[in-house]
Amino acid sequence: MPTFGNLLGKRVEVCYRAGDVHMTITGNLALDTGKRIHLEERFSQGGRSKTLRIEVPYGSIVRIREVPAPAQLEAVS
């Protein structure tokens, strides 16, 4: 099973299985335990800062790839 330590701290898009459904989530790769990865996304809602944390087991990962950070996306447009 591959590890994703080389992507730590980078913005990634993860496609994973949740039962019979494939789902995609984008966030910063915060942790790779060797059995699962932890993604983190920070945002503001109602003037308050919030953090969303998602844990995805290795066995559920279909693909993972690095994507540009949001500021880089705006610069390209």
N, C-alpha and C positions, 0 to 999 in steps of 0.2 A: 504494500500500500504506500503510495507516495506521500510525502509530507509537503506542506506548503509554507515552510518557514521562510523561504526566499520572498514571499509576498507580504510578510508581516509589516504592518503599518501602512500598507498601500491600499488604495481603493480597488475593490474587486467586485465582479458580478459572479454570483454563484447560482447555478441551476441545480436544483435538488429534487428528489422524490419525496412526496408526502402522501403515502399510500399509493394510489393509482394516478395521482396528479403530479405533473412537473411544475415546480414553482421557481421563480427567479427573484433574487434579492440582491441589492447593491449596498455596500457599506465598506468600512475600513476593517481589514483583517486585524483583529486585536490580539488573538491568541490561537496557537495551534498546539493542542495537547498530545498529538500523535494518534488520538482516537476520534477527535472532533475539532471543528474550528469554531471560533467565536467572532461574529461580526458586530460592529458597533456603528451606529449612525446618530449623529447629534443634530438637533434641529430646535427651532423656537416655535412655540405655540402660545398664543395669548400673552406675549411678552415674557414668557418663562422659557428657560433653556431646559431641554429634555434630552435623554439618551435612550435609544432603543437598542437592546442587545439581543442577538439571535445566536443560538447554538445549533450547529448542523453536524450530525455524525458523519464520519468518513463514508460509511456504507450507503448513505443517502445522496452523496454528491455525484451528480452526473457530469458537470464540467465547472471549471473555475477559470476566470481570466481577469487580467488587470485591465481597468478602465480609467480614463482620465478623471481627474478631480473636477468637481462642479465649476470652479473658477476657470479651469482650462477649457471646459465645454463652452462657456460664455465667450471666451476669447476667440474661439473658432468660428462662432456664428457671425 
